[in-house]
Structure formats: C-alpha cells, structure tokens
Amino acid sequence: MDRLHHAFFNSLEVLSSSDDDQFSGRYGAFVSQVERAFREEEQWMEDIDFPGLRMHQEQHARLLGALHNVHFRLMNGELQLGRELVELMLPQWLAFHISTMDNPLAHAMQLEQGGSHAAANETTPLPS
C-alpha cells in the first residue's frame, strides 16, 4: 500500500511541474494509474473480506468520478481546474483518505498476515 501511495504522490508532483502542453496528456495517464491502484487495493479488501469494503469502494468511485469529470473539462480547455485539483485538492483528499480509509485497511491486512503466520506455526511442528 505504501508503494501505491508513493506512486500517487510522485505522479502529483510530475503533474504539478508539467507545462501546459504536457499537462492534459499526463493527467489522462494519471487517471489510469489511479484506476489500477484502486482496483488493486479493492482486490486486497476482497481477499481479506474487509468489513469496510463498500464504504472504501464508494470513496474510490467518488474520486474517480471527479477525476473523469475534470479530464473531460481539461479536454475542453479548462487547464486551471485541472491544476487546482492536482496541486490543492488531491493532496488533501489523499491525506484524509489514507488516515481514515487506508490505515484501517493496512491494519486489517497486517492482522490477516499475522493470523496466517500464527496458524501456520500452530500446525507446523518446530524442528527439534
């Protein structure tokens, strides 16, 4: 999960430093990256039967809807809106999402992994 967050922030930095001619194309690639990351994260939640799955998916869907809306508007020349989203709104959204949604998921994943290791140790005799 840290890898996904790191890539997200790196992409925001690249977008922020893009000139106007590059911004729209890079923004489209960024949206695709976010879609892939969300699919991966949602698969993790399904794999561990995470109780917050539906609420987490809703937050992802809302952001993706906003990203697609802004992408459409970028293609119609509203570059400033895209820049405001990337430079101001998305960093705040991501910080909030990490603290309220991803941290509980990471904790649940750690518990799941710990439980799997504990179960394996219970059934596998230790060498004498």
Secondary structure, 3 states (H helix, E strand, C coil): CHHHHHHHHHHHHHHHCCCHHHHHHHHHHHHHHHHHHHHHHHHHHHHCCCCCHHHHHHHHHHHHHHHHHHHHHHHCCCHHHHHHHHHHHHHHHHHHHHHHHHHHHHHHHHHHHHHHHHHHHHHCCCCC
